Amino acid sequence: METIAGVEIYPILSLLIFFSFFVGLGLWVFTYKKEKINEMSQIPLNDNQIV
């Protein structure tokens, strides 16, 4: 693998993609509406809803 020209860019690109995905996911989670999170967390406890 060391003899392939330009192979050193792939680990850098994969790290950047991995890092930006999880940063974006973290931002999405922290900016999500608290009311919606509370509503979704109550779904398993609601017995009166038809599945």
C-alpha positions in Angstrom: 0.0 0.0 0.0 2.9 2.4 0.6 3.9 2.2 -3.0 0.5 3.4 -4.4 0.7 7.0 -5.3 -1.8 9.2 -3.3 -2.9 6.5 -0.9 -2.2 8.7 2.1 -5.2 10.9 1.4 -7.7 8.1 2.1 -7.2 7.9 5.9 -7.4 11.7 6.1 -10.7 11.8 4.1 -12.2 9.0 6.1 -11.4 10.7 9.4 -12.9 14.0 8.1 -16.1 12.3 7.0 -16.4 10.3 10.2 -15.7 13.5 12.3 -18.1 15.7 10.4 -20.9 13.1 10.5 -20.7 12.8 14.3 -20.4 16.6 14.8 -23.4 17.1 12.5 -25.3 14.4 14.4 -24.5 16.0 17.7 -25.6 19.4 16.5 -28.9 17.9 15.2 -29.5 16.2 18.6 -28.8 19.3 20.7 -31.0 21.5 18.5 -33.9 19.1 18.3 -37.1 20.4 19.9 -37.5 19.2 23.5 -41.3 18.9 23.1 -40.9 16.4 20.3 -38.4 14.4 22.3 -40.8 14.3 25.2 -43.6 13.2 22.9 -41.6 10.4 21.4 -40.4 9.2 24.8 -44.0 8.8 26.0 -45.0 6.6 23.0 -44.1 3.2 24.7 -46.2 4.2 27.7 -49.4 5.1 25.9 -51.6 2.0 26.0 -54.6 3.6 24.5 -53.2 4.1 21.0 -54.0 1.6 18.2 -50.8 0.2 16.6 
